[in-house]
């Protein structure tokens, strides 16, 4: 986890989250991601408006997981990875991608 600027606003950026193949499909990824978001919501590195991450465009499970936590795709694709974003104040994120 790191902080970054996006559109001139401070955000938390999740660099990578990976679960070993033998542990996938058992809920560990969802639990780990939920715990990570809980930590980010305490804003340990200062105030920020949102949290962002990239996921590989072919990874439907990742897209579904992130969407279940309120992340919205931005349409920005870099090296086959989609940038997705979530507002930290609980409001709907869709306004950020219009």
HELIX and SHEET records of a PDB file:
HELIX    1   1 UNK A   21  UNK A   23  5                                   3    
HELIX    2   2 UNK A   28  UNK A   40  1                                  13    
HELIX    3   3 UNK A   60  UNK A   68  1                                   9    
HELIX    4   4 UNK A   93  UNK A   96  5                                   4    
SHEET    1   A 5 UNK A   2  UNK A   6  0                                        
SHEET    2   A 5 UNK A   9  UNK A  14 -1                                        
SHEET    3   A 5 UNK A  50  UNK A  56  1                                        
SHEET    4   A 5 UNK A  81  UNK A  87 -1                                        
SHEET    5   A 5 UNK A  72  UNK A  78 -1                                        
END                                                                             
